[in-house]
Amino acid sequence: MPGPLNGLRVLELAGIGPGPFCAMMLADLGAEVIRVDRKTAGFLGGGGTIIDRGRRSIALDIKQPGATDIVLDLADSADALIEGFRPGVMEKLGLGPEVCLRRNPRLVYGRMTGWGQSGPLAHAAGHDLNYIAVTGALHAMGHADRPPAPPLHLLGDIGGGGMMLALGIVSAVLEARHSGKGQVVDAAICDGVSTLATAYHGMLAKGKWSLDREANMLDGGAPFYGCYACADGKFISIGAIEPQFYALLLKLCDIGDPDFQAQWDREQWPALRSKLEKLFAAKTRDQWCGLLEGTDACFAPVLDFEEARAHPHYQARNGFVETGGVSHPAPAPRFSRTQGEPGPVFPAGQHTEALLAELGRSAEDIARLRQLGTIA
């Protein structure tokens, strides 16, 4: 695979959510990622979805004879390992960091959890929504008169989890190349989301942020920063914060109402929002795009996933690619010299025999592992 991480070898213990996303990012950027799938598909499937792109797969029943040895042998030649089990599970399987680092001292052992490896919640079950709930970030999202709105799983699993783990792994691998020593990366979603919210803690400390929802500039409180319904039931977004952008928005929308000159009078915000709601509801989304899109009024249509793929900006930048008949986002970020590209999606266990052969297992050994139920 091309990409800036070409030459990096990663072993992924298949999981759900942030772990596979982290592995996808590393594979997109050129790392060789080997995915250890379950022999039998679990509740959320057993691989073969677009987020599993770019990785060879070996499928094992980890509790059967010989499976642990196979994983350890794969880890021996890896720069990094990704696992997303509850704390202690890998140790019980004989695959914990002490065992792996003893055999491969340069290994970066990436641990992806919601609560982290320590703390009173470390062993409790949870999902993205729970992990972001304790950070303060979820409390700040949504309408003031309703419960906080779940922001898909992009903030927790993907942003605070998978992307933070990817950064941690690459950072630790760079350090290991100088020190010759690996280490454990404890990537907790609750920690990652808190880090993403650093600026809000800073604003709160300076009295620039209210804990009430829809009372701030960036949470839907400001009429010049939010989404509005159009005549056709579709939506647009406005983000005209700076005075010059706000003035241009008023000019292009032919808004002469003097009340709008008080941009930062928070007491006027509800009334101004009500006026903008009526204004934007008078035209379709496409009509507003024709008037505002591409200007400095800080405007964009609110698109669904299918519409996004067809948007001219993404079309011009080749922002989506197709793999196996599935259209999906191209790898990001982009590089001027070592651009990565998405690899194919393989079914779970596609490369089991090939990877075992690379480990030096004979045909007889492979047949015995199949008879024992270790492999399919």
C-alpha positions in Angstrom: 0.0 0.0 0.0 1.2 3.5 -0.7 1.0 6.2 1.9 3.1 7.8 4.6 2.8 4.8 7.0 4.2 2.4 4.4 6.3 -0.1 6.3 4.3 0.0 9.5 2.9 -3.4 10.5 -0.2 -3.4 12.8 -2.1 -6.3 14.3 -5.8 -5.6 15.0 -7.8 -7.8 17.3 -11.3 -7.3 15.7 -13.8 -5.3 17.7 -16.5 -2.8 17.1 -16.6 1.0 16.8 -13.4 2.9 17.5 -10.9 0.1 17.1 -11.8 -0.8 13.5 -11.9 2.9 12.6 -8.4 3.4 14.0 -7.2 0.4 12.0 -8.9 1.7 8.9 -7.1 5.1 9.2 -3.7 3.4 9.6 -4.4 1.1 6.6 -5.6 4.0 4.5 -2.3 5.8 5.2 -0.2 2.8 4.1 0.2 0.6 7.1 0.0 -3.2 6.7 -2.8 -4.1 9.1 -3.6 -7.8 9.8 -7.0 -8.2 11.3 -7.7 -11.1 13.7 -11.4 -11.8 13.2 -13.7 -14.1 15.2 -14.3 -17.4 13.5 -18.0 -17.0 14.1 -19.6 -13.7 13.4 -20.7 -11.8 16.6 -23.7 -9.6 17.3 -22.5 -6.9 15.0 -21.1 -9.1 12.3 -17.7 -10.6 11.6 -15.9 -8.2 9.2 -16.4 -7.5 5.6 -17.9 -4.0 5.9 -16.4 -0.9 4.3 -14.7 0.2 7.6 -12.7 -3.1 7.4 -11.1 -2.0 4.1 -7.4 -2.5 3.4 -6.7 -5.3 5.9 -5.9 -9.0 5.4 -7.9 -11.2 7.8 -7.3 -14.3 9.7 -10.3 -15.9 11.6 -9.7 -17.7 14.8 -11.6 -19.1 17.7 -9.4 -17.6 20.3 -10.4 -20.1 23.0 -9.4 -23.1 21.0 -5.9 -24.8 21.1 -3.2 -23.0 19.3 -5.0 -19.7 18.8 -3.1 -17.7 21.4 0.2 -18.9 19.9 -0.9 -17.7 16.5 -1.8 -14.2 17.8 1.5 -14.0 19.7 3.5 -15.0 16.6 1.7 -12.3 14.6 2.5 -9.8 17.3 6.2 -10.7 17.3 6.6 -9.0 13.9 4.2 -6.1 14.5 5.1 -2.5 15.3 1.7 -2.0 17.0 -1.3 -4.0 18.3 -4.9 -2.8 18.6 -7.3 -4.3 21.0 -10.7 -3.1 22.4 -11.7 -5.6 25.1 -12.6 -4.7 28.7 -9.6 -4.3 31.0 -8.2 -7.7 31.9 -9.7 -9.7 29.1 -6.5 -9.9 27.0 -4.5 -10.9 30.2 -6.9 -13.8 30.8 -6.4 -14.9 27.2 -2.6 -14.9 27.7 -2.2 -12.0 25.3 -1.7 -9.1 27.7 0.9 -6.4 27.3 3.4 -8.0 29.6 3.5 -11.2 27.6 3.6 -9.4 24.2 6.2 -6.9 25.2 8.4 -9.6 26.7 8.5 -11.2 23.3 8.5 -8.0 21.2 10.1 -5.2 23.4 9.4 -2.6 20.6 5.7 -3.3 20.4 3.2 -0.5 20.9 0.2 -2.0 22.6 -2.9 0.1 21.8 -5.8 -0.4 24.2 -9.2 1.1 23.2 -11.9 1.3 25.8 -14.7 3.7 26.8 -13.7 4.3 30.4 -9.9 3.5 30.3 -7.8 0.8 32.0 -8.3 2.2 35.5 -10.9 4.1 37.6 -14.2 3.1 39.2 -16.0 2.6 35.8 -13.2 0.8 34.1 -15.0 -2.6 34.1 -18.5 -1.4 33.5 -20.3 -1.9 30.1 -21.1 1.2 28.1 -21.4 2.7 24.7 -20.5 5.9 22.9 -23.4 7.9 24.4 -22.5 6.9 28.0 -18.8 7.8 27.5 -19.5 11.3 26.2 -22.3 11.8 28.8 -19.7 12.1 31.7 -17.5 14.6 29.8 -19.9 17.5 29.9 -19.9 17.6 26.0 -23.3 15.8 25.7 -24.9 18.2 28.2 -24.1 21.1 25.9 -25.8 19.6 22.8 -29.4 20.0 21.7 -32.3 22.2 22.4 -32.8 23.9 25.7 -36.3 22.5 26.2 -35.5 18.9 25.5 -33.0 16.2 26.6 -29.5 16.5 25.1 -29.3 15.2 21.5 -27.1 12.1 20.8 -24.5 13.3 18.1 -24.3 9.9 16.3 -21.2 8.1 17.5 -18.8 10.5 15.7 -17.8 12.5 18.8 -17.1 9.6 21.1 -16.2 6.4 19.3 -14.7 8.0 16.2 -13.2 11.4 17.4 -12.4 10.8 21.0 -11.7 7.1 20.5 -10.4 5.9 17.2 -8.7 9.0 16.0 -7.0 9.5 19.4 -5.8 5.9 19.4 -4.4 6.3 15.9 -2.5 9.4 17.1 -1.3 7.6 20.2 0.0 4.6 18.2 1.8 6.7 15.6 3.4 8.8 18.4 4.5 5.8 20.4 5.9 4.1 17.3 8.0 7.2 16.5 9.3 7.2 20.1 10.0 3.4 20.0 12.2 4.0 16.9 14.5 6.2 19.0 14.3 4.3 22.4 13.9 0.8 21.1 11.1 0.3 23.7 7.4 -0.2 23.2 4.7 0.8 25.6 1.0 0.7 26.3 -1.3 3.3 24.9 -4.4 3.7 27.1 -6.9 5.3 24.8 -10.2 6.0 26.7 -13.1 7.6 24.8 -14.0 9.6 27.9 -10.5 11.1 28.0 -10.4 11.7 24.3 -13.7 13.6 24.2 -12.6 15.7 27.2 -9.5 16.6 25.3 -11.7 17.6 22.3 -13.7 19.9 24.7 -10.6 21.7 26.0 -11.6 25.0 24.4 -15.0 25.0 26.1 -13.4 24.5 29.5 -11.3 27.6 28.7 -14.3 29.6 27.7 -16.2 28.5 30.8 -13.3 29.6 33.0 -13.3 33.1 31.4 -17.1 33.4 31.7 -17.6 33.1 28.0 -19.7 29.9 28.1 -23.0 29.3 29.8 -23.9 25.8 31.0 -27.5 26.4 29.6 -28.1 24.9 26.2 -28.9 27.3 23.4 -27.5 30.2 25.3 -24.1 30.4 23.6 -22.7 31.4 20.2 -21.8 27.9 19.1 -24.7 25.8 20.5 -27.6 27.2 18.5 -28.2 30.2 20.8 -27.0 32.8 18.3 -29.3 33.4 15.3 -26.3 33.8 13.0 -24.9 30.4 13.9 -27.4 27.6 13.3 -29.6 25.7 11.0 -32.9 26.7 9.4 -35.8 25.0 7.6 -36.6 26.0 4.0 -39.8 26.0 2.0 -39.2 22.5 0.7 -38.6 21.0 4.2 -34.8 20.8 3.7 -32.3 22.7 5.7 -29.4 25.2 5.5 -26.6 26.2 7.9 -25.5 29.7 8.7 -22.2 30.5 10.5 -21.7 34.2 10.0 -19.9 35.1 13.2 -17.3 37.7 12.1 -18.8 41.2 11.6 -17.8 41.4 7.9 -19.4 38.0 7.2 -22.5 38.9 9.2 -22.8 42.2 7.3 -22.6 40.3 3.9 -25.3 37.8 5.0 -27.6 40.7 5.8 -26.8 42.4 2.5 -27.3 39.3 0.3 -30.5 38.4 2.1 -31.7 41.9 1.7 -32.3 42.3 5.4 -32.7 46.0 6.3 -34.3 45.5 9.7 -32.3 47.7 12.1 -32.8 45.1 14.9 -30.2 42.9 13.1 -27.5 45.5 13.8 -27.4 44.4 17.4 -25.6 41.2 16.5 -24.2 40.6 20.0 -27.2 41.6 22.0 -28.0 38.2 23.5 -31.4 39.4 24.7 -32.3 40.0 21.1 -31.2 36.6 19.9 -34.5 34.7 20.2 -36.4 37.5 18.3 -33.8 37.6 15.6 -33.8 33.8 15.2 -37.6 33.9 14.8 -37.3 36.5 12.0 -34.6 34.5 10.3 -36.8 31.4 10.5 -39.6 33.1 8.6 -37.1 34.5 6.1 -35.4 31.2 5.2 -38.8 29.4 5.2 -39.8 31.5 2.3 -37.5 29.9 -0.3 -36.3 26.4 -1.1 -32.8 25.1 -0.1 -31.7 25.3 -3.7 -32.8 28.9 -4.0 -30.8 29.8 -1.0 -27.8 27.9 -2.4 -28.1 29.9 -5.6 -27.9 33.1 -3.5 -25.4 32.3 -0.8 -23.3 29.2 -1.5 -19.7 30.1 -2.3 -19.9 33.5 -0.8 -18.3 34.8 2.5 -21.7 34.7 4.2 -20.6 31.4 5.8 -23.3 29.3 4.3 -23.8 25.7 3.3 -26.8 23.4 2.6 -27.5 20.7 5.1 -27.0 17.5 3.0 -27.8 13.9 3.8 -25.1 11.2 3.2 -26.3 10.5 -0.3 -26.5 14.2 -1.3 -23.0 14.8 0.1 -21.5 12.3 -2.4 -22.9 14.3 -5.3 -22.0 17.8 -4.1 -19.8 19.7 -6.6 -17.1 20.4 -4.0 -16.6 16.7 -3.2 -16.9 15.8 -6.9 -14.1 18.3 -7.8 -11.9 17.0 -5.0 -12.6 13.3 -5.6 -13.8 13.1 -2.0 -15.6 9.8 -2.4 -14.3 6.6 -4.0 -15.9 3.2 -4.7 -14.9 -0.2 -3.4 -16.8 -3.3 -4.2 -19.8 -1.2 -5.4 -19.9 0.8 -2.2 -19.3 4.6 -2.4 -17.4 5.8 0.7 -15.2 8.7 1.8 -11.7 8.8 0.4 -8.8 8.7 2.9 -8.0 11.8 4.8 -5.9 13.9 5.3 -4.3 14.3 1.9 -0.6 14.2 1.2 1.3 15.9 -1.6 3.8 13.1 -2.1 2.7 9.9 -0.3 -1.1 9.9 -0.7 -2.7 6.8 0.7 -5.6 4.9 -0.9 -8.2 2.6 0.4 -7.6 -1.1 0.0 -10.2 -3.8 -0.8 -12.7 -5.2 1.7 -12.1 -8.9 2.4 -14.4 -11.3 4.2 -13.4 -12.4 7.6 -10.9 -15.2 7.4 -10.0 -14.6 3.7 -6.3 -14.9 4.4 -6.2 -17.5 7.2 -4.2 -20.1 5.5 -1.8 -17.6 3.8 -1.0 -15.9 7.0 -0.5 -19.2 8.8 1.9 -20.3 6.0 3.8 -17.0 6.4 4.2 -17.9 10.1 5.8 -21.1 9.1 2.8 -23.4 9.8 2.8 -26.5 7.6 -0.1 -27.9 5.7 -0.4 -30.6 8.3 -0.4 -28.0 11.1 -3.1 -26.0 9.4 -5.2 -29.1 8.9 -4.8 -30.0 12.6 -5.9 -26.4 13.6 -9.0 -26.8 11.5 -9.8 -30.2 13.0 -9.4 -28.7 16.5 -11.9 -25.9 15.6 -9.3 -23.2 15.9 -9.8 -22.1 12.3 -12.7 -22.6 9.9 
